Amino acid sequence: MKKNVYPLETQCFYHIFNRGINGQKLFFNEQNYHYFLSLMRNKISSVATVYAYCLLRNHFHFLVRIKSEQEIREAFPHKGQTKVSKIISQQFSNTFNSYTQAINKHFGRTGKLFELPFRRILITSNQQLVNTIHYIHNNPLKHGITQNIEEYRHSSLFKIRNGVDDPILAFDAILALLEL
């Protein structure tokens, strides 16, 4: 049984991460990174706010804050009887499944792309929150991909430092968080 598998709770911060099956690639070209982020924006933004992310060739990391039950219910009025935790989980599942289907179709492959289930760590303190942001943004350095994390293009740090508009990031929420 995998560790770190439990329902995502509303109004909590989580470090969400996953990798390719057997550590294989998730992102094969530049367009894949953009498509994955567009899926995250289109499917996850209804249930969570993204504070940090980093996409690497064979894995990814996101720091998210799950929205309130009211916000989620307003985004999914037709799911009135469904548990909010199920709605949240389904949105993440839909994102990863949609990406897998697109990659499989484009590259003529079959089968799973991601390890199952996606992993998550509940953030329980401000220090853990800060440490997680640093961990996510330093991941390209840790894996020897770059010597300068501010230059790594598939990271929220690159977008923030260079003033690049990134619709997946909630800049106002990030600035408010930094004022803790």
Secondary structure by P-SEA (a helix, b strand, c coil): cccccccccccccccccccccccccccccaaaaaaaaaaaaacccccccccccccccccbbbbbbbccaaaaaaaccccccccaaaaaaaaaaaaaaaaaaaaaaaaccccccccccbbbbbbccaaaaaaaaaaaaacccccccccccccccccaaaaaaacccccccaaaaaaaaaac
